[in-house]
Amino acid sequence: MGDVMCSGRSPVMNKHYPEQIRALPKFEGPFDAYRLAAQDCDVLFASYSAGTVVDPHAHETDNVGVITQGELLLTMDGKTERISVGEWYHVPANKEHAAKFEVETSEIELWFNERNT
C-alpha cells in the first residue's frame, strides 16, 4: 500500500458508533476507525470530519463500503461519484482513487485481502 495523505482526524468518532464498536481496537492508519478482524477481511468503522480529503492512492485490498452518516465523494478514473447514506461503493484492488468528505461522515468499510486459491 502506498502512502495515503489524509487531512484531519474526526473528533466525532465516538458519537456515531455503539459502545460495542467503540470497544474494538483502533485502526492504525491515516483516518480514524475501529477495526474488526475477520478471516481474509478487515472491517473498519470509520469517521471523517467535514473537509477531510484523502489524496489519490491505491492498495492491495478489494474494498466495499456503506455510508452510515454524511456522504462520500469518491473519485476513480477521473470521475467523481457522490455516495450517500445507505449506498454501497466498491474500490477494486490496486485501483487508484481519492476521497473527499464535505460533511461529517461515517462508514462501514470491508477490506478484502486476496485469497490464495
C-alpha positions, 0 to 999 in steps of 0.5 A, a space after each residue: 500500500 502506498 502512502 495515503 495523505 489524509 487531512 484531519 482526524 474526526 473528533 466525532 468518532 465516538 458519537 456515531 458508533 455503539 459502545 460495542 464498536 467503540 470497544 474494538 481496537 483502533 485502526 492504525 492508519 491515516 483516518 480514524 476507525 475501529 477495526 474488526 478482524 475477520 478471516 481474509 477481511 478487515 472491517 473498519 468503522 470509520 469517521 471523517 470530519 467535514 473537509 477531510 480529503 484523502 489524496 489519490 492512492 491505491 492498495 492491495 485490498 478489494 474494498 466495499 463500503 456503506 455510508 452510515 452518516 454524511 456522504 462520500 465523494 469518491 473519485 476513480 478514473 477521473 470521475 467523481 461519484 457522490 455516495 450517500 447514506 445507505 449506498 454501497 461503493 466498491 474500490 477494486 484492488 490496486 485501483 487508484 482513487 481519492 476521497 473527499 468528505 464535505 460533511 461529517 461522515 461515517 462508514 462501514 468499510 470491508 477490506 478484502 485481502 486476496 485469497 490464495 486459491 
